[in-house]
Amino acid sequence: MSLIISDILDHLHINDTNEAFSTSSNWGSSPEAEVKEIFSPTDGKKIASVKFATADEYNSVVETAAKAFKTWRSIPAPKRGEIVRQIGEQLRANKKELGTLVSYEMGKSLQEGYGEVQEMIDICDFAVGLSRQLYGLSMHSERPSHRMYEQYHPLGIVGVISAFNFPVAVWSWNAALAWVCGDVCIWKPSEKTPLTAIACQHIAQQVFKANNIDEGVSCLIIGGREIGELMANDTRVPLVSATGSTRMGKAVSAAVGARLGKSLLELGGNNAIIISEQADLDMSLIGAVFGAVGTAGQRCTSTRRLIIHESVYDAFKQKLVNAYKQIKIGNPLDENNHMGPLIDQDAVSLYLASIEKCKAEGGNFVVEGGKLEGDAYASGCYVKPCIAEVENHYEIVQHETFAPILYLIKYKTLEEAIELQNSVPQGLSSAIMTQNLREAETFLSAAGSDCGIANVNIGTSGAEIGGAFGGEKETGGGRESGSDAWKVYMRRQTNTINYSKTLPLAQGIKFDL
Ligand code: NAD
């Protein structure tokens, strides 16, 4: 295993001391730069050391990006799309290695690591087509011989702050779109997963270099929340796209809002599946279990709550208990395992504390949780997925615990189920399992789910890049990825052209000299 990992690290240019860089210039060499060791949650071994940036280095990265913007914005959008196409090709060529590193550094299953890289490839493909479709509207002017239309221009520097759980895909959702829109990006990945970010930066930079494009179009800056705070307060960064906890989003939103900048927020979820009395229970089981234990419950779209009709509650609970006995937990690089570790030991402590809190509030655990011990779990990051019967109003249930804890809640009527589903502060993903058209359409109606994502006969977890992705309420209201999410990366300009020989004013106002 370790030999394969070392080959992969070599292939992706991950060395023992990675001097995290912005472009070809090496800013990681500052004597003040703090060096941090990065360990894998899968086996607890050190992967590499990374230099974290100082505030001065942050400033020089912003200057590098600002300079690159001046040339990048003038390159025609379809030509920018061609560069993104080539980045997609490089991701295809490196899918296995990058996917494996995602799995090793973050701890998600190998299949999910590959899937994350596939998402990057998909968004590149999407962005290539988009580069020829950055449409504005044209409208009829009320004045004779006038033409009025709107067009979209790039914003400038897009700051991307990303979370550990999708260490590379979130960057690509932002960067691929921002680049075809003519923006340049500065990426601050999670301090917990910097190595996959360095690997991506290498891949992108090879393409920019081969095309003689200023490498400042894609900047990387490794650091903790202080670097994110600098970005949020920086007037040179017109758009900050931040993915992470609601706590982080509130801080970023306040800082960006105070300077009247734009923010795109993708924050925590507290996602529920309603299991109707008319659900296909076998299908529902797969959706619920994958949603709850996939990525060890560390997806923003993970299923946290099951709202189950009273008539099928006991039968479905029994199916879940049986299914949880089959779940194999262990090294995520072993494809026989369903579930890998949590990201670190702090996450394990939070998981254990949440279980205790749930019990104190009255939760009844039908599948017990706990930390796993033994050689196979030597990193100290492996836990058991667990299930508790609860009431929706418990404080712990209202809160997103980023771990495989699944809550069961009983309902009598669909209206009550929708009310329960909506009665949490977050609004990311939701689903109903039903074969009844009336139930499905009610759930999708204005009186139904209040989430950004509402599915029928699909779980809450995962999404295709073609749709706009994001959620309401404490999830932050942002939309990324497909549909018309690109508009947030551009500024809209309305143009009116007078080709007459007079200067008529709008609303018929007379002003003669
Ligand atoms: P986190 O909030 O701890 O950190 C996310 C990023 O924000 C990191 O890069 C971190 O350095 C930075 N950061 C933290 N505080 C900051 C501040 N005050 N100012 C600027 N930057 C700051 O989140 P995490 O633990 O890495 O990720 C898990 C969270 O992310 C969960 O809540 C999950 O639901 C959420 N998430 C949401 C989505 C989505 O699309 N809605 C996707 C992935 C993850």
Residues whose N, C-alpha, C, O or C-beta is under 5 A from the ligand:
A	BS01	NAD	I161 S162 A163 F164 K188 P189 S190 E191 G223 G224 R225 G228 E229 T243 G244 S245 T246 M248 A251 E266 L267 G268 G269 R299 C300
